Amino acid sequence: MLWFRNLQLYRLAPDHTLTEKTIADALAKRPWMPCGTHDLNSQGWVPPTRFAPDLMTWARDEMVLVTLKTEEKILPGAVIKEEAEERIGKIEAEENRRVGRKEAKDIRERVTEELIPKAFTKSRSQRALIDLKAGLILVESASAAKAEQLLSLLRETIGSLPTRLIQTQTTPQTAMTLWLENPEATDFDLGQDAELREPGDGGAVARLTRQTLDTPEVKQHLETGKLVAKLALSWQDKMAFQLTEKLEIKRLTMLDVLQDELKNADAGDQQGLFESSFALTVGELRQFVPALIEALGSEMAA
């Protein structure tokens, strides 16, 4: 099933010239290739679906799904250090001299070059939804730093990608603190997890897990000046998620009402199941993201 566990939200510039075709054509020129013998890593674009291996994007109703694949060689620094020290020790013993700093560096670099071809590899995939209709990019990532890695390569691949992180009139921290104080102040329902922090470095932190949040204990944390850094919420009985003070969406899950909508899809029909899941995901995200932004006081102008 197509779903996104974590999301970072970006706004596309209104004057962007992207289309489904221009994105697909650009990605086709930068396909993922396995690491070469002496490469430490390799990045490129891969088809989002197994049943359509010739399509570098999956697009419906101006929503474009792209997938970045990254392969990395696993070469622990401790392995390099051990082999280099063994060689340095052998030189010093056989030649009765001390190996200098520059020579030791050269030896470590030579060891690295020799070990790279023998190293195991690991790979990972990361997806993003480019909503040309709404002017949004939703990147599958738990942090903005990792999302920027995908956007950076996408920008390089396409040639131009004017984006910015979404900022709202009310900060998530301010809004979440208000919602915890007064759950009636939002259309989102409180979950059972929260993280509260005192302002400033080194402030006290309270992490609440699987607890009713409308309790005197929680109120006491707020009365002592703690602010909400993370809060579990649900939306229209369809999705549950955690919102962070950085406007990151984490632990996004589909609730029963949406899962029921997919039960009629033929599990044996891979394409049909994917298309049903994609359509459902796109439809809900196109309602959920604007609702969240509006709950935070609407988006700040660039």
N, C-alpha and C positions, 0 to 999 in steps of 0.2 A: 504494500500500500504506500502511496505517495504521502509523505507527511514530513513536517519539519519540527524537530525537537527544540531548537533554539533559533531565534531570528534577530538580525540587526536590520534596522529600518533606515533607508536612504531615500532622499528626494532627488529625482531627475530634474535638471534644469528645464524650464518650460520650452526653451528654444532648441531642444535636442532634435536631431534629425534621424534618430534610429527607427528602423522598421524591422519586422520579422525577417525579411530577406537580407538586409544589410548585416544583421547580427549573425545569421546562419552562414552567410558567405565569408565573413571575417573569421569565424571560428573554424571553418573548414580549412583555412590556410595555416592554422596553428594547432594541428592535432597533437594529442599526447603521443610521445614516443618513449619506449623503455630507456632506462639509463644506459649510456654508453659505457664501455669498459672502464674509463677513467672519470666518469661523471659521478658526483656525489648525490645529485638529485635531478629530477626531470619533471616538468610541469607542462600540461597541455589540456586541450578540451576533448571530451569523449561524448559519444551519444548518450543522452539521458535515459534511453530505454533499450532493453536487450532485443525487443522484437522489431525495432527499427534501427539497425546498426548503421544505416547510411545517412541518418538524420542527425546533424550535430546539435540541433535544438528540437524542442517539442513545443509547438506554439498553437494556442487556441484562443480566439477572442482577444487578440492583442496581449496575451500573457505568454511570455517566452521563458521556458525552463532551460537552463544551461548547467553543465556539470564539469567541474574542474577536477582533473586527476593529478595527484602528486605521488611520485615514487622517490624514495630516499634510500641510500645505502646505510646500513647499520654498521658503524665502525666506532665502537666506544673509545674514548680518549685513553682509558686505562690500558687498552690493548696496545695502542700505539706507543704509549709511554713505556710499557714493559719491554716491548721489542726494541725500542730505541735505547733504553738503558742497558739492555743486554749487549747490544752492539758497541755502545760506548765503553762499557766495562771491558769488553774483549780487546778493543783497540788500546785502552790504557794499560792493560796487562801485558799484551804482546809487544807494544812499542815503548813501554815504560815512560809514558808521558801523560799529561793531563789534556783531555779534550776541551777545547775552548768553547765559548758560548756560541759563536757563529757556526763552528763545525757541528756542534750538538744540534743546532737548529736545522742545519742541512740534513743531518742524519734522520731527524724526526720527519722532515718533509719527504725524504726518500722512502722511509718506512711507510708513510701514508700512501704514497703513490703505488707502492708495491702491494699494499693490502686492499686498496679499493677494489680491484677486479675480483678479489676473493670474498668480498663482503656480501652478506645477505641483504635483501631488499625488503622494504615494506611499502605499501601504498595505501592511499586514502582518497576518498572522493568528497567533494563539497559542492553543494548545489546553490543556485540562486534563481529567483523568479524576477524577471524584468517585466513590470506592468506598464506597458506603453500607454494604455488607456488612462490609468490613474497617475502616471508619472512617478512610479515608485520602483525601488529595487529592494527586494527582501532577500537577504543573504543568510544562508544556513550557517550559523556560527554562534559560539557562546561568548565571543568577545569581539569588540570592534577591531582590534589589532589583527585577528585572524581573518575577519571579513575583508579588511583592507588588502590582504594578500590576494584574495580572489579579484577584488575590484581593480587592483593594480595591474594584474595580468589581463583582465578584461579591457581595461583602458588601453593597454599596450597593443592588444590584439585588434581592437576596433579602430584605434587611432585617436578617439576622443570619447570621454565619458564624464560629462559634467555632473557630479553628484555631491551631496553633502548629507551628513547625519541629520536626521530630523530633530528639531528642537521645538519645544512647546512653550506656550505662554506661562503655564504653571509647571514648575519642575516636578518630575515624578516623586521626588522625596517629599515635597510639600503636599502634593495631592494625596499620596498614600498615607501620610500622617493624619491628614484631615479625614480620610475615609476610615481609618482605624478608630479615630475619635468619634466619628459619626457615620456609620455604615449607610445611613439613609441619604448621604450626600452624593452617592454614585449609583449608577445603574448596574455596576459590576458587583458581584457577590463575593464576600470574603471567603477565603479558604481556611486552611488550618495551619499554615506556616507563615512565619514572619521573622525578619531580622531587624532589630532596632539598635541604633548606635548613638552614643553621645557625640555631639559635634567636637571637632578637633582631633588631632593625632593622639593616640593612646587612650581614647575615651572608652568607657565601658560598652560592652556589646551583649545584647540579649537575643538568643536564638530560640525561637519557639517552633516546635515541630508537633504536628498532629494534636493541636490544642484548639479549643474554642477561643477565638480572639476577642470576643465581646465579653471580657471578664474584668473584675477589679484588678487582678494582677497585671494585665496588659495596660489598663488605665494608669496604674501606678508608674509603670515604665515611662509612659508619655508625660506624666506630671513631673517626673524628674528631669525632663528635658531631652529625652531620647527622641530621635527622628527615625522614620522607617526607611531602611535601605533596601529592603526586599519584601515583597508581599505576595502571597498566593491569592489568586482571584479566579473567578469563573465568569463566563459571558453567555447569557441567554440559555443556560443549561446545555450549551453546545461544546464549549471549549474551556479547559482549565489551563492555567499558566501561572508563572511567577513573573512579576514585573520588578525590575531593579531601578535603583536611583539613576542609572545611566540610560534609561529607556531601552533596556535589553529585555527581550521576551525569552524566558527560559522554561523548560519542562512543559512545553506546549503539548497538550494531549486532547484527543478527540473523545468527547463524552458519549454516553450510550445513544443519545438521540441521533447523533450523526453516524455512529457505527451501524445503527439499525437501517439507515438509508442505503448502506452498501451491501447489506445482507442479500439483496436480490441479485447482485452482480454475480456472474458465473465465475467462480474461483478458478475453473479450468481454462477460462479464456483470458490469457495474460493481457492481451491488448485491451479487451473490454474492461477488465478490472482496473487497469491503469487509467484508462480514459475516464471511467466513472470516478475514481479517486481524485484524478486531476481536476475534473470539473467541480467536484464537491469542495476540494481544497481551495481552488481559486475563488469560487463563489462565496465561501465563508470568509476568507481572508480579505476580500474586497469589502466586506461589511465590517469585519472585526477591527481592522487597522484604523479606518476613519473613526469608528466609534471610540477607540482608545485615545486617539489624538484629540477628539472633541472633548472627552472626559478630562483631558489635561489642559483644557482651556484653549484649544485650537493651536495650530502650528504658527510658529514665529516666521515672519517674512525674512527672506535671505538678506 
